[in-house]
Every structure is written in C-alpha cells, then in structure tokens.
C-alpha cells in the first residue's frame, strides 16, 4: 500500500525528505538531524527527548513561529524549519 | 447556558479511555471522547499515518485486535450520534460547573502552531480521566545529549512514523517495557547493543500464584526474550548506564554492573559505542487534571504519585472517575479493564444499569492484573542508591538547566527541607515541562539527602499544575466555542 507522495521541508535552508503523516521531529530524525535548538543558559544542543509532547526539549521554529514542539507538529510540504536559539525570540 | 452537552466525557483515547467510552456508550450514555492525538490509541496503540510506510501491527502491537474492535464499535456509535470523537483536543483545564464539568481544550495536533484556532469547551455531567503516563527519568551525566531519548519516545517514533531513532542503540533503565522497545528497534534495522536492566527478574519466582493469574504477561515476556535472542540482543541484568558521552550528540555510553550495595562497580565499567540511548525507569502517571479538581492521591508501590479510586474507579471527587495508568502503572490490559469498569459505573450513576454478570468477571480480572502489577513494581524498583553518586555538574532539570549541585546546595547550605522549597530556591521544575521530567528525580534527591522517603506532599509539589499545557495568551483571550464533533480520531 502506498500513501500520498513524499515531499520536502527545509531545515535551516537545506531540503529534508518527508513522508505524509510524519511530524517535523520524525522527518529530522529520519534525515539524521539530532538537534535543532540551543538552551538559554548553556547554549547546549537539544532535539527529541520524550517524543510525545511532554518535555518541550524539541522546540523549533516553523514558518517563523518559535517554540513549536517538533514531536507533535505534522510536517507539511514546504515547511521552513529553523534552529531555535535560546528563548526562541 | 450551563446545560451539559454530554452525559460522560472521557479524557484520553488510550486503552483505558477507549474501553471507558465504549462501556459508557453501550450502557446508553451520550459520550464525548477527547484525545490530544491525531489518531486514537494513546501511546500503547499508536499507529502511523498511511503515508508513513508499510505497517504491520502484529509485530509492534499486542492486543491490536482489541483496539481495532473497540475503535470500530466506537465509530459505529459515533455514526449513531451516541459518541462524539474529539481528536487533537488538548485538555488544559477542567472546572466544575453547576451540574457537571467544563472541559477546556486547545485544538490541533500541536496547538502552539494554531494560535488562531479558538479553544473549545465541552460540558459533561460525568468525567472519566484516562490520561495515561509518560516515561519516568533519572538524570545521569550526559543525559541531555541529543541521541539520548526516553524509551517511550524511541517507541513512539517507531510506532507512529516507522522511523528508527538511531543506527546503533542501547536500551537501558528498568522494567519490562524495555524489552518491546529493544525488539522494535532491532526489528526495524537498528543494531541493538544490549538491554541494560538495573534489576533482575528472579523476584517473580517468589510469586508463582500471581504469575498464574496473568499468564498472558508471562507469555509476552518470553516472546520478547525469544525475539531478542533471535536478534542476538543480550539483556544485562543488574547493570546501569553511568554516563552518556559525546560533544554535540551521543557517541556512546558507559555501562557498569551494580554491586551488592546498589552502586555501580568502577572496575566493571565499559564503553559501548551507540548513537541512540533509549532509557526509562518505569512511568509517571499524568495527573494534571486530577489534581486541578482536587482528587486525593497516594504513593504507589513504584513510588509514583497515583490517584485514589474506589472499587468502581471513582475518585474522591464526586462525579469523576479515573482509569488506567493514573490510578497505578499496570499496563494496557489492566487499563482496559479499569476503563470498562469506570465507563459502566459512570453510566450507572446517571440511572442506567449495566448487566452485573460481566462486572464480577471484570473485578476478578482487575484484581489479578493489579496483583501482577504490584509484583512487577517490586521486581523492577528504582534502585534506592540510583542518584547517590550523581556528580554536582549533572543537569537534573533540563528546562531550567539546574544541576544536582545546585539542588544539593539548597538543601545542605540553604536549609531547604522539602522538594517544594528546593523548587522555589533553585528552580527545578519551573521551566517549559513544569517538572514532568525532573520532578521525580528532584523529589528523590531531596528526600534521600534528608534521609527519609518521598511523601505524597513531596510528589504533589511537582505534579500540581494549574494549567495542563502551556497556552499562548492570545488563545486564552479568545471566546471558546462549544464542543462538537471535530476530528474523527479521539
């Protein structure tokens, strides 16, 4: 069985292959990207941790909106996903 | 204006919530089934979108048949307007209204992305909370490195997207849940370098009669063991991951054997290269809503804060039932049974009388599964010394970047004598996740330092959240619409 055709989103400008129904976190993980945020104090990299919307570690900027949970947000064709720095402002 | 729209609202569409909704609707009640997910099933019966790839549930899901049947019957009832299925509804608050409950929801798979979507309020005469649980975590050096994930998170990527979270994996922590996670990763192409289990399963031998009452559980465990053997994955009992290594992402972990004193033995340390560590120490029940409305709680055998319920799953708050992990971690089978009991009882309280024959069977089954859960918790405890050697520089609160040293400082130097004070002084649990991840560890660290056991009050200090999910202020200001069938998941 095949679903809708795969599509691309971009991460910091680079294309990332994505399947229908994937979250942004799943797409980044499948592309071997492990982090897309730095912390406020230590500027440490963060990515998926709990994977189910609990921990807020995977916050990312999507189409200009900061602090979106990558593990919950469905990826849509052409989404412009960007690394989020510090407080996300 | 406050006329309730439905008889029974069920929050959560996992094993407990689905069973509760079906039981209540079958008894003749009008039901709203509210769930945050896009598709029903909760964490346990999570499934991928059709576009994600080839999906073979039998390899990933036990009792998948029960899910499909329950879901189909709920769909049929939804078709007859007896059930409203509200998917992508994140409940952020519940409040009492004249003759029942107002359940306030933000809408969308990630509501933060849909700031323009008005919130929704559902009104119900009775409320069943089936909110489930999430992985319980213990901090260790390097656990904030990308590539270290919760066991449930790795499993969610697999079940929900057929995405494997790493090429070379180590699965660690404690509890039977580690086994299906390791099996799933191995099956989907990861090289699993071992299951690092802090405990040993021999304790089960002391409770043969309890095992007889839950033979399917024993069968599950042996099936997983056989599959791990097939994939040449070793389970190392009484071992722990003492450290995760890497600069910007995980490159490996250090594993050590636990000595008789429950502490890792330095001479047994060895390095295991991996790009994924899936780790979990049992589960923490999700109690935001229960605590908002004042449900009484207790500390369960596994040291988790759980909701107190009576024989019919009713909480100490009139008109509110709880089922599944929030009443004690016990797995999907127990959750389904509790859900059914709760659904029947909630419907009965509205004047419907379900047949009693089935009830006595349900009560017997619940008793057997609860006994099994109790034994499981005793066999797979969090080792009491688990956090004793945590270096001062290790993060405990990932959100606010609070270290173990900062927490010890508040106790040793500033005189904090309970976790609530530690939280106020050092800010663990004050960030985005509101203590969901670090709460248990902070409580354990504090109590251990003070040479006492964690109390209900300690745990409540990190579980009480006036708002269950962060809300953009703009959405709070928006007038909420009345609930009506929005999605088809729920």
Interface residues (C-beta under 8 A of the other chain):
Chain A: X1 X3 X4 X6 X19 X20 X21 X22 X23 X25 X26 X29 X30 X34 X35 X39 X40 X41 X42 X44 X45 X46 X47 X48 X49 X50 X51 X52 X53 X54 X55 X56 X57 X59 X62 X65 X67 X68 X69 X71 X72 X73 X74
Chain B: X36 X38 X43 X48 X49 X50 X51 X52 X53 X54 X109 X110 X112 X113 X115 X134 X135 X144 X145 X146 X147 X148 X149 X150 X152 X153 X154 X156 X157 X160 X161 X163 X165 X248 X249 X250 X275 X398 X399 X400 X401 X431 X432 X433 X436 X437 X470
